[in-house]
Amino acid sequence: MLHTGLTSDKWSSFSIDKQILMIANEMNRAKNWIEKKDFEKVLHCYERALELLDLTVNSSKNRSLVNELMRFRELLATEYIHKVNNTEQNLKLFKVLLSLSLESYNIYN
């Protein structure tokens, strides 16, 4: 586990909006590392985002949201596997993630 001290129980105690915002934070960190051209750290951010996504999927009872999160996870995993280090692509994924929660989107904007 990359997020030491984070358990499934603790993660599931957060609202889905907060969970999405914390995943979005990892995406934002990745963007910053892409701009600094530290691609190893980009991969670490994506790994942490994938871990948080897995925790979110496992704790959610909303099947339609789970389906959307799994689609998002597939897109992020593709970026990770192919080592795509493009700020525009990262921003697109970031916006897609925030669109899954109106509250998260409103907090960010």
Residue pairs with C-beta under 8 A, 6 or more apart in sequence:
1 51
2 44
2 47
2 48
2 51
3 48
3 51
3 52
6 55
8 55
8 58
8 59
11 19
11 52
11 55
11 56
11 59
12 55
12 59
14 22
15 103
16 56
16 60
16 62
16 65
16 101
17 101
17 103
17 104
17 107
19 52
19 55
19 56
19 59
20 56
20 97
20 98
20 100
20 101
20 104
21 101
21 104
21 107
21 108
22 52
23 49
23 52
23 53
23 56
23 97
24 94
24 97
24 98
24 104
24 108
26 45
26 46
26 48
26 49
26 52
27 45
27 49
27 90
27 93
27 94
27 97
28 94
29 41
29 45
30 41
30 42
30 45
30 46
30 49
30 90
31 87
31 90
31 91
31 94
33 39
33 41
33 42
33 45
34 42
34 85
34 86
34 87
34 90
35 87
37 85
39 83
39 85
42 85
43 80
43 83
46 76
46 79
46 80
47 80
49 76
50 73
50 76
50 77
50 80
53 69
53 72
53 73
53 76
54 73
56 69
57 66
57 69
57 70
57 73
60 66
60 69
65 100
68 100
69 100
72 93
72 96
72 97
72 100
75 93
75 96
76 93
78 84
79 89
79 90
79 93
98 104
98 105
98 108
99 105
